[in-house]
């Protein structure tokens, strides 16, 4: 009986170790209250590795982390790209969870909840309990959570390598981060909650949000960017892609603005009857962007063509992609903006890409990824 019992216990331990649960709901005590969060560990998680970390902040919602986890598909992206994603939860007031992101509309703001202190303590906890690369920590958020991303970049600058606000705005001033932090922003011209051109939100709060151009003018001026709102792609049936570059600390600001969709997560799932843009995937694009940056001013080069001996042209391309200085051993894989493979092989110059739809693509060359535009 003892041997049987021991065998059962050992089998249980082995099963628990091998098929460990990847979603862990936990809490920490900060500023006199318990704060909750969900940690998603990627498929194949191993304590001996060092993982990038993405913090994903939900919008105002009674569902808390579940809303953004469902909308964004970040857990699935974490599984395929091997990073840890953590979904912190805002303070619940009258059944709704919100964030204190500055001059806005949330109950958390009215109560002056210390969400900056919460995030700072959460990062300390995660760093001490998980194998995280502390130089590769990123933040994204939707709506009220996107507003918090801007505040975190402003006040906890050295904690984050880059941010990716979705359907949000800068509502915490003055903007004066300790370094220029890279930003990739996603929006819709049809958003009536946080209007792209500024104005009072549709709904019960009646909050005024400034125009997106105004906030990026403030940010790019602070970053000393030489190139301001360069249009990389424009199609009124699809989306616009803007870029601010030649900024201090090698920072870049990118904007993707769709002509469809509403106040939602582009390329994600809809909550209720809200229309979602299908022009690009915010989740895919932000991860491509994040991989370029660490908390230092040195870019990683993971997603840039940093080796000068290979050149791709033209960009934008129409029917063909030409390459100079190949060794003949390169493996090419072309992805669309949804992260789907559209072509893979070695003889890229012989391929006819005339049937591809217009828009943004990513060409992976061995261990590098290069952004291309099809026109």
LUMMAR-96455 format. One record per residue (C-alpha): chain; residue number from 1; x, y, z. Coordinates in Angstrom, 2 decimals, always signed. Example, Ala and Ser with C-alpha at 12.3 -4.5 7.8 and 13.67 -1.06 7.14 Angstrom:
REM residues 2
zaro, timi, c1, c2, c3
A, 1, +12.30, -4.50, +7.80
A, 2, +13.67, -1.06, +7.14
This chain:
REM residues 375
zaro, timi, c1, c2, c3
A, 1, +0.00, +0.00, +0.00
A, 2, +2.86, +2.36, +0.84
A, 3, +4.52, +1.73, -2.54
A, 4, +1.21, +2.28, -4.34
A, 5, +0.56, +5.52, -2.47
A, 6, +4.09, +6.76, -3.14
A, 7, +3.74, +5.92, -6.84
A, 8, +0.48, +7.86, -7.04
A, 9, +2.07, +10.87, -5.34
A, 10, +5.11, +10.76, -7.66
A, 11, +2.88, +10.50, -10.73
A, 12, +0.85, +13.47, -9.49
A, 13, +4.03, +15.53, -8.98
A, 14, +5.29, +14.61, -12.47
A, 15, +1.95, +15.55, -14.05
A, 16, +1.86, +18.82, -12.16
A, 17, +5.41, +19.64, -13.33
A, 18, +4.94, +18.58, -16.94
A, 19, +1.51, +20.08, -17.53
A, 20, +1.80, +23.08, -15.20
A, 21, -1.02, +25.57, -15.45
A, 22, -0.01, +28.54, -17.59
A, 23, -2.48, +31.06, -16.10
A, 24, -1.83, +32.12, -12.51
A, 25, -4.21, +34.53, -10.77
A, 26, -2.51, +36.22, -7.82
A, 27, -2.48, +39.35, -5.66
A, 28, -0.11, +41.68, -3.81
A, 29, -0.84, +44.12, -0.98
A, 30, -0.16, +47.73, -2.01
A, 31, -1.21, +51.02, -0.42
A, 32, -3.66, +49.41, +1.99
A, 33, -5.47, +47.19, -0.51
A, 34, -5.08, +43.86, -2.29
A, 35, -4.30, +44.27, -5.99
A, 36, -4.88, +41.40, -8.38
A, 37, -3.25, +40.26, -11.63
A, 38, -3.12, +37.29, -13.99
A, 39, +0.21, +35.90, -15.20
A, 40, +0.29, +33.91, -18.44
A, 41, +3.40, +31.77, -18.89
A, 42, +4.10, +30.80, -22.52
A, 43, +4.06, +27.30, -23.89
A, 44, +7.36, +25.60, -23.11
A, 45, +8.05, +27.92, -20.19
A, 46, +11.36, +27.09, -18.51
A, 47, +12.80, +28.74, -15.39
A, 48, +16.30, +28.64, -16.89
A, 49, +15.31, +31.07, -19.68
A, 50, +15.11, +34.87, -19.58
A, 51, +11.77, +36.08, -20.90
A, 52, +10.59, +39.47, -22.15
A, 53, +7.57, +40.77, -20.23
A, 54, +4.46, +42.53, -21.54
A, 55, +2.06, +44.20, -19.10
A, 56, -1.43, +44.49, -20.63
A, 57, -3.88, +46.93, -19.03
A, 58, -7.61, +46.49, -19.60
A, 59, -10.00, +49.35, -20.32
A, 60, -12.74, +50.34, -17.90
A, 61, -14.58, +47.06, -17.49
A, 62, -16.27, +44.90, -14.84
A, 63, -14.43, +41.93, -16.37
A, 64, -10.95, +43.19, -15.51
A, 65, -8.15, +41.19, -17.13
A, 66, -10.58, +38.95, -19.01
A, 67, -11.63, +41.77, -21.32
A, 68, -8.18, +42.56, -22.73
A, 69, -7.03, +38.94, -22.71
A, 70, -10.06, +38.09, -24.87
A, 71, -9.84, +41.14, -27.15
A, 72, -6.13, +41.11, -27.85
A, 73, -5.15, +37.46, -28.14
A, 74, -1.93, +38.37, -26.34
A, 75, -1.79, +35.05, -24.50
A, 76, -1.81, +33.17, -27.79
A, 77, +0.87, +35.52, -29.16
A, 78, +2.96, +34.93, -26.02
A, 79, +2.76, +31.18, -26.63
A, 80, +4.09, +31.44, -30.19
A, 81, +6.67, +34.18, -29.52
A, 82, +7.82, +33.08, -26.05
A, 83, +7.24, +36.04, -23.76
A, 84, +5.43, +36.39, -20.44
A, 85, +2.27, +38.48, -20.43
A, 86, +0.78, +39.82, -17.19
A, 87, -2.71, +41.32, -16.96
A, 88, -2.95, +43.65, -13.94
A, 89, -6.43, +44.61, -12.71
A, 90, -7.67, +48.08, -11.86
A, 91, -9.46, +48.89, -8.61
A, 92, -13.12, +47.86, -8.60
A, 93, -15.53, +50.70, -7.81
A, 94, -19.30, +50.22, -8.18
A, 95, -18.66, +46.98, -10.09
A, 96, -16.26, +48.51, -12.64
A, 97, -12.47, +48.21, -12.72
A, 98, -10.57, +51.34, -13.82
A, 99, -7.14, +53.02, -13.74
A, 100, -5.89, +56.34, -12.41
A, 101, -4.33, +57.54, -15.66
A, 102, -4.48, +61.27, -14.99
A, 103, -7.03, +63.88, -16.00
A, 104, -9.75, +61.58, -17.16
A, 105, -12.99, +60.02, -16.26
A, 106, -12.30, +56.93, -14.20
A, 107, -13.42, +56.41, -10.57
A, 108, -9.82, +55.38, -9.81
A, 109, -8.75, +58.91, -10.75
A, 110, -11.37, +60.53, -8.51
A, 111, -10.22, +58.33, -5.61
A, 112, -6.55, +59.05, -6.40
A, 113, -5.66, +55.34, -6.47
A, 114, -1.89, +54.87, -6.58
A, 115, -1.68, +52.76, -9.74
A, 116, +1.89, +53.89, -10.39
A, 117, +2.86, +52.44, -7.00
A, 118, +0.94, +49.26, -7.79
A, 119, +2.72, +48.71, -11.12
A, 120, +6.09, +49.47, -9.56
A, 121, +5.48, +46.94, -6.75
A, 122, +4.11, +44.41, -9.24
A, 123, +7.29, +44.63, -11.32
A, 124, +9.42, +44.14, -8.21
A, 125, +7.38, +41.03, -7.36
A, 126, +7.58, +39.62, -10.87
A, 127, +11.33, +40.24, -11.12
A, 128, +11.89, +38.35, -7.87
A, 129, +9.69, +35.37, -8.76
A, 130, +9.96, +34.93, -12.55
A, 131, +12.94, +34.66, -14.96
A, 132, +12.33, +38.04, -16.64
A, 133, +14.76, +40.04, -18.75
A, 134, +14.38, +43.32, -16.85
A, 135, +15.68, +45.32, -19.83
A, 136, +12.84, +44.06, -22.05
A, 137, +9.66, +45.07, -20.26
A, 138, +6.82, +46.56, -22.32
A, 139, +3.37, +47.99, -21.67
A, 140, +0.20, +47.98, -23.72
A, 141, -3.36, +48.82, -22.84
A, 142, -6.79, +49.50, -24.24
A, 143, -8.77, +52.73, -23.72
A, 144, -8.39, +53.66, -20.02
A, 145, -5.52, +51.13, -19.91
A, 146, -3.88, +52.89, -22.89
A, 147, -4.06, +56.17, -20.96
A, 148, -2.22, +54.45, -18.12
A, 149, +0.52, +53.36, -20.56
A, 150, +1.30, +57.00, -21.29
A, 151, +1.44, +57.81, -17.58
A, 152, +3.73, +54.85, -16.91
A, 153, +6.05, +55.95, -19.73
A, 154, +6.10, +59.40, -18.18
A, 155, +6.64, +58.41, -14.53
A, 156, +8.21, +54.93, -14.60
A, 157, +10.24, +55.51, -17.76
A, 158, +13.26, +53.44, -16.76
A, 159, +11.09, +50.40, -16.09
A, 160, +9.81, +50.12, -19.66
A, 161, +11.53, +49.62, -23.00
A, 162, +8.51, +50.71, -25.12
A, 163, +4.72, +51.16, -24.94
A, 164, +1.81, +50.39, -27.27
A, 165, -1.41, +52.31, -26.43
A, 166, -4.55, +51.10, -28.22
A, 167, -7.49, +53.52, -28.61
A, 168, -6.08, +55.84, -25.97
A, 169, -4.77, +59.35, -25.37
A, 170, -2.23, +61.27, -23.29
A, 171, -4.07, +62.66, -20.25
A, 172, -1.24, +63.07, -17.74
A, 173, +0.85, +66.25, -17.94
A, 174, +3.48, +67.58, -18.11
A, 175, +5.09, +65.10, -20.51
A, 176, +8.65, +64.89, -19.28
A, 177, +9.97, +61.30, -19.18
A, 178, +13.56, +60.73, -18.11
A, 179, +14.37, +59.39, -21.58
A, 180, +12.65, +59.19, -24.97
A, 181, +10.62, +55.98, -24.79
A, 182, +9.52, +54.37, -28.11
A, 183, +5.77, +54.37, -28.78
A, 184, +3.58, +52.50, -31.25
A, 185, -0.04, +53.67, -31.22
A, 186, -3.19, +52.16, -32.72
A, 187, -6.42, +54.03, -33.39
A, 188, -9.46, +54.29, -35.65
A, 189, -10.83, +57.38, -37.36
A, 190, -14.28, +56.02, -36.46
A, 191, -13.60, +55.87, -32.70
A, 192, -16.29, +57.91, -30.92
A, 193, -15.03, +57.23, -27.39
A, 194, -11.53, +58.63, -27.86
A, 195, -11.88, +60.65, -31.05
A, 196, -8.81, +60.78, -33.27
A, 197, -9.32, +64.46, -34.11
A, 198, -10.23, +65.32, -30.53
A, 199, -13.52, +66.19, -28.88
A, 200, -15.97, +65.10, -26.24
A, 201, -16.48, +61.38, -25.98
A, 202, -19.83, +59.88, -26.87
A, 203, -21.38, +58.46, -23.70
A, 204, -22.19, +59.34, -20.13
A, 205, -18.77, +60.71, -19.08
A, 206, -18.58, +63.58, -21.54
A, 207, -14.77, +63.66, -21.30
A, 208, -12.77, +65.83, -23.69
A, 209, -9.80, +64.12, -25.33
A, 210, -7.19, +66.15, -27.26
A, 211, -6.45, +65.35, -30.92
A, 212, -3.88, +62.62, -31.54
A, 213, -1.77, +65.01, -33.62
A, 214, -1.60, +67.38, -30.66
A, 215, -0.30, +64.80, -28.21
A, 216, +2.28, +63.45, -30.64
A, 217, +3.40, +66.98, -31.41
A, 218, +4.10, +67.40, -27.68
A, 219, +5.84, +64.04, -27.41
A, 220, +7.93, +64.39, -30.58
A, 221, +9.05, +67.88, -29.53
A, 222, +10.17, +66.48, -26.18
A, 223, +12.04, +63.73, -28.05
A, 224, +13.69, +66.27, -30.43
A, 225, +12.50, +64.27, -33.45
A, 226, +13.81, +65.60, -36.78
A, 227, +11.22, +63.79, -38.90
A, 228, +7.64, +64.46, -37.81
A, 229, +4.61, +62.51, -39.02
A, 230, +6.16, +61.00, -42.11
A, 231, +3.45, +59.10, -44.02
A, 232, +4.64, +55.58, -44.78
A, 233, +1.30, +54.29, -46.06
A, 234, -2.01, +55.93, -46.92
A, 235, -5.16, +54.34, -48.31
A, 236, -8.61, +55.63, -47.38
A, 237, -10.03, +52.13, -47.89
A, 238, -7.57, +50.64, -45.41
A, 239, -5.39, +52.59, -42.96
A, 240, -2.72, +55.23, -42.48
A, 241, +0.76, +54.57, -41.12
A, 242, +2.72, +57.53, -39.72
A, 243, +6.22, +57.67, -38.28
A, 244, +8.21, +60.16, -36.16
A, 245, +11.93, +59.44, -36.27
A, 246, +15.49, +60.73, -35.83
A, 247, +14.56, +61.26, -32.18
A, 248, +16.79, +61.29, -29.11
A, 249, +17.75, +57.95, -27.56
A, 250, +17.02, +56.18, -30.89
A, 251, +13.30, +56.33, -30.09
A, 252, +10.67, +56.05, -32.81
A, 253, +6.97, +56.91, -32.67
A, 254, +4.65, +55.02, -34.99
A, 255, +0.90, +55.42, -35.55
A, 256, -1.49, +53.05, -37.29
A, 257, -4.94, +54.54, -37.89
A, 258, -7.66, +52.47, -39.56
A, 259, -10.55, +53.81, -41.62
A, 260, -12.82, +51.04, -40.31
A, 261, -13.54, +49.71, -36.85
A, 262, -14.60, +51.67, -33.77
A, 263, -13.38, +51.86, -30.16
A, 264, -11.80, +48.41, -30.29
A, 265, -8.60, +46.37, -30.58
A, 266, -7.59, +46.23, -34.30
A, 267, -7.34, +42.70, -35.58
A, 268, -8.73, +41.37, -32.29
A, 269, -12.09, +40.15, -31.09
A, 270, -15.13, +42.30, -30.52
A, 271, -16.67, +42.87, -27.12
A, 272, -20.41, +43.21, -27.70
A, 273, -21.49, +44.89, -30.92
A, 274, -18.40, +47.08, -31.35
A, 275, -16.92, +46.92, -34.85
A, 276, -13.28, +45.81, -35.03
A, 277, -10.85, +46.87, -37.75
A, 278, -9.51, +44.04, -39.88
A, 279, -6.86, +46.18, -41.61
A, 280, -4.02, +45.15, -39.31
A, 281, -3.31, +43.26, -36.12
A, 282, -2.29, +45.53, -33.25
A, 283, -1.01, +42.52, -31.30
A, 284, +1.24, +41.33, -34.11
A, 285, +2.58, +44.79, -34.97
A, 286, +3.29, +45.80, -31.38
A, 287, +5.32, +42.66, -30.73
A, 288, +7.34, +43.30, -33.90
A, 289, +7.94, +46.84, -32.62
A, 290, +8.73, +45.83, -29.03
A, 291, +11.51, +43.49, -30.11
A, 292, +13.58, +46.44, -31.32
A, 293, +13.99, +48.00, -27.89
A, 294, +15.51, +47.57, -24.46
A, 295, +15.49, +50.02, -21.55
A, 296, +18.80, +51.43, -22.77
A, 297, +19.06, +53.73, -25.79
A, 298, +20.63, +50.91, -27.80
A, 299, +18.23, +49.13, -30.16
A, 300, +18.28, +45.34, -30.20
A, 301, +18.39, +45.09, -33.99
A, 302, +16.10, +42.06, -33.83
A, 303, +13.65, +43.51, -36.32
A, 304, +15.86, +45.81, -38.32
A, 305, +18.15, +45.12, -41.25
A, 306, +21.30, +46.08, -39.34
A, 307, +23.79, +44.23, -41.51
A, 308, +24.97, +46.56, -44.27
A, 309, +26.03, +43.78, -46.61
A, 310, +22.46, +42.91, -47.63
A, 311, +20.04, +45.37, -49.25
A, 312, +16.38, +44.97, -50.19
A, 313, +14.74, +47.26, -52.73
A, 314, +12.50, +48.86, -53.78
A, 315, +10.56, +49.71, -50.62
A, 316, +7.65, +50.27, -51.17
A, 317, +7.60, +47.41, -53.70
A, 318, +5.04, +46.56, -56.39
A, 319, +5.53, +43.17, -58.03
A, 320, +9.04, +42.07, -57.09
A, 321, +11.53, +42.34, -54.23
A, 322, +15.19, +42.65, -55.18
A, 323, +18.14, +41.78, -52.95
A, 324, +21.78, +42.85, -53.16
A, 325, +24.80, +41.07, -51.70
A, 326, +23.14, +37.74, -50.93
A, 327, +25.23, +34.73, -50.03
A, 328, +22.67, +32.40, -51.59
A, 329, +22.10, +30.67, -48.26
A, 330, +19.45, +33.05, -46.92
A, 331, +15.98, +31.75, -46.09
A, 332, +13.21, +34.29, -46.74
A, 333, +9.74, +34.27, -45.18
A, 334, +7.18, +36.95, -46.02
A, 335, +4.39, +37.66, -43.50
A, 336, +1.31, +39.85, -43.88
A, 337, +0.21, +42.25, -41.12
A, 338, -1.81, +39.45, -39.46
A, 339, +1.35, +37.39, -39.03
A, 340, +0.32, +34.88, -41.70
A, 341, +3.00, +33.46, -43.99
A, 342, +2.31, +34.44, -47.61
A, 343, +5.54, +33.09, -49.10
A, 344, +8.68, +31.27, -47.99
A, 345, +11.79, +30.18, -49.85
A, 346, +15.28, +31.12, -51.06
A, 347, +14.77, +32.60, -54.56
A, 348, +12.82, +35.71, -53.59
A, 349, +13.89, +37.74, -56.65
A, 350, +12.15, +35.23, -58.93
A, 351, +8.80, +35.61, -57.13
A, 352, +5.86, +37.60, -58.50
A, 353, +4.05, +39.41, -55.67
A, 354, +1.63, +41.32, -57.88
A, 355, -1.36, +39.45, -56.41
A, 356, -0.64, +40.60, -52.86
A, 357, -2.97, +43.22, -51.43
A, 358, -1.60, +46.69, -50.66
A, 359, -0.27, +47.27, -47.16
A, 360, +2.41, +46.41, -44.64
A, 361, +4.44, +43.18, -44.77
A, 362, +7.34, +41.73, -42.78
A, 363, +10.16, +39.89, -44.53
A, 364, +12.16, +37.61, -42.27
A, 365, +15.69, +37.01, -43.53
A, 366, +17.27, +34.34, -41.35
A, 367, +17.18, +35.98, -37.88
A, 368, +16.24, +39.50, -39.05
A, 369, +12.85, +40.97, -39.85
A, 370, +12.43, +43.90, -42.24
A, 371, +9.31, +46.02, -42.74
A, 372, +8.12, +46.32, -46.35
A, 373, +5.18, +48.15, -47.91
A, 374, +3.32, +46.79, -50.95
A, 375, +1.88, +49.51, -53.17
